[in-house]
Amino acid sequence: MTMCSRNFALSLALIIALVPLAAVALPHHSVAKRSSFFEIDCKGQFNKQIFYRLDRICEDCYSLFREPQILSFCKKQCFTTDYFRGCIDALQLTDEIETLKPYIKVLNGADPNTL
């Protein structure tokens, strides 16, 4: 295992381990997420589970690169920018794109082929 892939694996394991802790530590998280839904120009139906899944991709991408702009650019225009696609690529989630497109359609109320 190369040093880079070992660091990536360790980072990913740490993220997975800390996700449940973050949910417990942030009791008002769902209210913030719902307001974030409107702040990023989502005009479709708010679905908490779908929103959390797409939002988690942006959060994980931010954790990987530690650039504050990535977090906002990834979420911008309701997860339809090239930054969101870049995060999918960086997190090696390209095999999930077809699953994610309908999710984006629900939240965005737009064509899911925008990815």
RONUSE-780029 format. One record per residue: residue number from 0; residue in three letters; x, y, z of N, C-alpha, C in turn. Coordinates in steps of 0.001 Angstrom, whole numbers, plus 500000, padded with zeros to 6 digits. Example, Ala and Ser with C-alpha at 12.3 -4.5 7.8 and 13.67 -1.06 7.14 Angstrom:
% RONUSE-780029
[0 "ALA" [513190 494310 507800] [512300 495500 507800] [513200 496700 507800]] [1 "SER" [512850 497750 507080] [513670 498940 507140] [512900 500030 507870]] 
% end
This chain:
% RONUSE-780029
[0 "MET" [500853 498832 500000] [500000 500000 500000] [500904 501238 500000]] [1 "THR" [500674 502145 499064] [501496 503346 498999] [501131 504296 500127]] [2 "MET" [502037 505226 500393] [501826 506180 501486] [500585 507037 501224]] [3 "CYS" [500385 507434 499970] [499238 508283 499615] [497928 507530 499845]] [4 "SER" [497858 506286 499378] [496620 505536 499554] [496400 505180 501023]] [5 "ARG" [497476 504991 501784] [497336 504722 503219] [496775 505956 503914]] [6 "ASN" [497285 507144 503575] [496779 508383 504168] [495314 508596 503811]] [7 "PHE" [494964 508307 502571] [493580 508448 502133] [492688 507492 502915]] [8 "ALA" [493127 506245 503051] [492347 505249 503779] [492189 505643 505246]] [9 "LEU" [493244 506145 505852] [493161 506589 507240] [492223 507785 507383]] [10 "SER" [492305 508712 506437] [491419 509880 506473] [489964 509463 506329]] [11 "LEU" [489721 508563 505410] [488363 508092 505188] [487832 507362 506422]] [12 "ALA" [488659 506534 507033] [488248 505815 508242] [487931 506790 509371]] [13 "LEU" [488736 507837 509489] [488509 508842 510519] [487198 509576 510283]] [14 "ILE" [486921 509915 509044] [485668 510596 508700] [484479 509706 509058]] [15 "ILE" [484563 508442 508686] [483468 507515 508964] [483263 507363 510473]] [16 "ALA" [484358 507336 511213] [484264 507187 512669] [483669 508423 513336]] [17 "LEU" [483910 509599 512782] [483465 510831 513412] [482056 511256 513015]] [18 "VAL" [481507 510707 511949] [480173 511101 511495] [479126 510897 512592]] [19 "PRO" [479066 509730 513268] [478060 509590 514332] [478256 510586 515475]] [20 "LEU" [479494 510923 515781] [479758 511893 516840] [479237 513274 516460]] [21 "ALA" [479385 513635 515212] [478909 514941 514757] [477389 515032 514865]] [22 "ALA" [476702 513947 514580] [475238 513950 514671] [474776 514154 516106]] [23 "VAL" [475487 513589 517061] [475136 513750 518470] [475498 515141 518961]] [24 "ALA" [476614 515673 518495] [477118 516955 518979] [476342 518141 518424]] [25 "LEU" [475570 517944 517372] [474863 519047 516740] [473351 518819 516771]] [26 "PRO" [472700 519057 517896] [471270 518763 518004] [470395 519633 517112]] [27 "HIS" [470827 520825 516763] [470028 521714 515915] [470429 521609 514456]] [28 "HIS" [471118 520547 514122] [471666 520341 512791] [470588 520337 511703]] [29 "SER" [469441 519696 511948] [468422 519591 510913] [467818 520942 510574]] [30 "VAL" [467687 521826 511543] [467173 523168 511275] [468159 523921 510393]] [31 "ALA" [469433 523808 510713] [470462 524470 509906] [470479 523906 508494]] [32 "LYS" [470312 522594 508368] [470327 521973 507041] [469139 522441 506214]] [33 "ARG" [467972 522559 506819] [466804 522996 506064] [466988 524421 505571]] [34 "SER" [467535 525295 506418] [467773 526662 505955] [468844 526669 504877]] [35 "SER" [469820 525783 504973] [470854 525682 503955] [470251 525262 502612]] [36 "PHE" [469218 524446 502648] [468515 524002 501439] [468097 525200 500596]] [37 "PHE" [467544 526209 501240] [467098 527394 500522] [468261 528323 500178]] [38 "GLU" [469262 528367 501033] [470419 529235 500801] [471220 528838 499564]] [39 "ILE" [471194 527566 499201] [471972 527124 498038] [471097 527021 496785]] [40 "ASP" [469966 527687 496824] [469075 527814 495663] [468386 526523 495241]] [41 "CYS" [468108 525638 496183] [467308 524465 495853] [465852 524907 495738]] [42 "LYS" [465204 524516 494670] [463841 524957 494425] [462869 523784 494319]] [43 "GLY" [463361 522597 494602] [462513 521408 494538] [461965 521055 495902]] [44 "GLN" [461798 519782 496136] [461237 519265 497379] [462355 518981 498373]] [45 "PHE" [462196 519452 499616] [463181 519152 500652] [462958 517725 501133]] [46 "ASN" [463989 516913 500987] [463985 515552 501496] [465228 515429 502351]] [47 "LYS" [465034 515296 503657] [466135 515316 504605] [467200 514269 504292]] [48 "GLN" [466789 513055 504011] [467739 511976 503747] [468559 512242 502483]] [49 "ILE" [467906 512681 501435] [468603 512983 500188] [469534 514169 500379]] [50 "PHE" [469024 515216 501026] [469857 516399 501249] [471106 516040 502050]] [51 "TYR" [470943 515250 503109] [472097 514852 503924] [473106 514065 503099]] [52 "ARG" [472629 513209 502202] [473554 512403 501377] [474398 513301 500485]] [53 "LEU" [473782 514231 499786] [474521 515124 498889] [475395 516090 499682]] [54 "ASP" [474864 516596 500784] [475620 517501 501640] [476858 516800 502210]] [55 "ARG" [476714 515528 502539] [477834 514744 503090] [478971 514646 502078]] [56 "ILE" [478646 514556 500801] [479681 514519 499761] [480497 515804 499824]] [57 "CYS" [479825 516935 499944] [480535 518215 500017] [481342 518330 501301]] [58 "GLU" [480776 517865 502398] [481497 517899 503679] [482754 517024 503621]] [59 "ASP" [482625 515831 503036] [483778 514936 502905] [484832 515535 501982]] [60 "CYS" [484385 516195 500940] [485311 516843 500005] [486070 517962 500715]] [61 "TYR" [485355 518737 501509] [486004 519783 502303] [487030 519169 503250]] [62 "SER" [486664 518075 503897] [487582 517411 504821] [488838 516918 504116]] [63 "LEU" [488681 516539 502872] [489813 516042 502099] [490785 517164 501721]] [64 "PHE" [490243 518305 501283] [491096 519386 500785] [491302 520537 501768]] [65 "ARG" [490408 520686 502741] [490497 521750 503748] [490546 523150 503133]] [66 "GLU" [489782 523343 502085] [489635 524655 501457] [488196 525106 501661]] [67 "PRO" [487966 526173 502448] [486587 526601 502742] [485739 526870 501498]] [68 "GLN" [486342 527353 500430] [485579 527647 499217] [484988 526384 498606]] [69 "ILE" [485674 525269 498759] [485181 524021 498177] [483816 523675 498752]] [70 "LEU" [483638 523856 500023] [482365 523519 500667] [481215 524323 500059]] [71 "SER" [481384 525619 499933] [480294 526437 499388] [480136 526235 497882]] [72 "PHE" [481241 526099 497144] [481141 525891 495697] [480529 524534 495362]] [73 "CYS" [480803 523531 496178] [480250 522193 495961] [478724 522200 496105]] [74 "LYS" [478229 522933 497089] [476790 522976 497362] [476045 523958 496452]] [75 "LYS" [476778 524901 495893] [476183 525987 495113] [475255 525457 494030]] [76 "GLN" [474218 526204 493767] [473210 525876 492761] [472639 524477 492978]] [77 "CYS" [472444 524156 494245] [471799 522903 494639] [472520 521669 494070]] [78 "PHE" [473826 521646 494275] [474665 520501 493920] [474758 520254 492413]] [79 "THR" [474706 521319 491603] [474752 521131 490149] [475995 521725 489496]] [80 "THR" [476961 522166 490283] [478145 522791 489687] [479224 521753 489368]] [81 "ASP" [480219 522201 488623] [481373 521356 488328] [482152 521018 489594]] [82 "TYR" [482039 521849 490615] [482720 521560 491877] [482128 520310 492537]] [83 "PHE" [480802 520167 492476] [480174 518961 493029] [480672 517741 492271]] [84 "ARG" [480701 517851 490963] [481198 516737 490134] [482663 516447 490459]] [85 "GLY" [483453 517495 490664] [484855 517311 491029] [485003 516610 492372]] [86 "CYS" [484116 516922 493296] [484148 516248 494602] [483791 514775 494458]] [87 "ILE" [482829 514481 493601] [482477 513083 493344] [483699 512340 492811]] [88 "ASP" [484408 512974 491885] [485614 512364 491332] [486695 512200 492398]] [89 "ALA" [486925 513248 493182] [487978 513223 494205] [487702 512171 495278]] [90 "LEU" [486438 511964 495593] [486063 510985 496615] [485857 509587 496026]] [91 "GLN" [486142 509469 494745] [486025 508195 494028] [484619 507611 494132]] [92 "LEU" [483629 508479 493866] [482223 508071 493914] [481579 508074 492533]] [93 "THR" [482401 508047 491483] [481862 508159 490126] [480893 507029 489779]] [94 "ASP" [481031 505884 490427] [480102 504791 490161] [478713 505055 490740]] [95 "GLU" [478565 506114 491539] [477275 506451 492142] [476549 507588 491421]] [96 "ILE" [477123 508104 490358] [476546 509273 489677] [475097 509028 489253]] [97 "GLU" [474819 507876 488673] [473455 507602 488204] [472463 507526 489368]] [98 "THR" [472932 507136 490531] [472080 507114 491725] [471853 508527 492246]] [99 "LEU" [472864 509377 492124] [472790 510731 492660] [471949 511674 491789]] [100 "LYS" [471892 511442 490506] [471152 512335 489601] [469681 512502 489993]] [101 "PRO" [468957 511424 490265] [467555 511619 490684] [467441 512351 492024]] [102 "TYR" [468414 512166 492892] [468413 512886 494168] [468488 514391 493919]] [103 "ILE" [469374 514762 493017] [469536 516183 492682] [468257 516724 492064]] [104 "LYS" [467599 515914 491262] [466345 516345 490638] [465286 516632 491697]] [105 "VAL" [465195 515780 492700] [464202 515981 493768] [464459 517313 494472]] [106 "LEU" [465702 517560 494840] [466034 518786 495577] [465992 520025 494711]] [107 "ASN" [466440 519889 493486] [466591 521034 492607] [465353 521313 491775]] [108 "GLY" [464570 520284 491541] [463406 520454 490692] [463808 520688 489251]] [109 "ALA" [465006 520234 488874] [465517 520461 487525] [465939 519158 486888]] [110 "ASP" [466463 519258 485696] [466927 518106 484929] [468079 517411 485657]] [111 "PRO" [467936 516107 485946] [468996 515402 486670] [470239 515154 485824]] [112 "ASN" [470193 515456 484555] [471361 515236 483698] [472326 516401 483745]] [113 "THR" [472169 517289 484725] [473045 518445 484834] [474421 518067 485362]] [114 "LEU" [474580 516853 485865] [475891 516424 486361] [476839 516114 485242]] 
% end
